[in-house]
Amino acid sequence: MENPDILELSIEGHADARGTEQYNQRLSEERAASTRAMLIGFGVDESRLRVVGYGKSKPLVATRRAEERNRRVEFIVVRSREAAGPPAPSTGGGS
């Protein structure tokens, strides 16, 4: 990530309601993992990334006609420098 203020990012995969619960769970996990791999390929430190799949448990829309909107990956900032507070004051031993 180019933004040094983002310390940890959650990559959250989602699926639509088609298919079994097990299939959609695996699909959403693979969707998030693929996105993580892409970010690592762009140079993002993997220790800053967390992956989770929600299957079909968190739909954006409930209608069949717009169900493709449920197939998605979302990025959630889990921890940022601002939320972590200012850095501790230096107690350097210089004179």
N, C-alpha and C positions, 0 to 999 in steps of 0.2 A: 504494500500500500504506500502510495506516495505521501499520505497524510500521517505524519508521526504522532498526531494526537489520538489516533485510533490504536488502542493497544490490543484489543481483542474483538474479532468479528465473528458472529454466528451466521453460517450459511444454512438456510432452512429450505428444504425441498418439500414440495406439495404435489399432490396428484388429484385427478378428478374422481368421480364416483364409479367409473366403469371398471370392471374387473373385481377380483376378490380383495379383501382387506390385506391379506399377505402380499399379493402382487403389488398393490398400490403402495404399501409400506416400503417394499424393496425398491420400487421405482423412484419414490421420493428420496430415499437415501442415496441411490445411484445418481440422481439428478444433482443433489447437493455435492456429492463427492466429485463429480465431473467438473462442477463449477470451481470447487476448491483446487483441483488439479490445474485448471486453466489459470487461476490466480497465482499459484506457485510457479507455473511456467512463465508468467509475466514478472517474476521476481519477488513476489510477496513472501515474507517469512512464514513458513507453515506453522510455527508456534503461535502465531497471531490468529489462526483460523480454527474455528470449531464447526463441525458438521452435524446436522440433525435432520431426520426425515419425519414428516408428520402424516404421510399417507394421505388419506382423504378426510382426516379429522378436522381440518381448519379451512373449509371452503370460503371463497370470497363471494360466490354466487350460488344460489340453490336451484336455478332453473337449468334444464337440459340444454336450452338454446344457447346459453352463454357459458357452458361448463368448461370450455377450453381456458377460460381465465383462471380456473383453479389449478391448472398445470403451470407451476411457476417455481421460481427460486427467489427468496427474499433475503436481504442482508440486514442484520440487526447489529448495531454497535453495542457490544456487551460491556466493554470497559474502555473508557477514554481518559486521556491525560487530565482533562478538565474535571471529570467526575472523580478521578483519583485524588484530586487536590493538588496544590502547588508542591514542587519538590522541597524536600527538607533542606533547611539552611546548611550551608557548608561549614564544617568545623575544621577546615584545613589548618594544618600546623605551620603555616607560613609566618614570618615575623613582620 
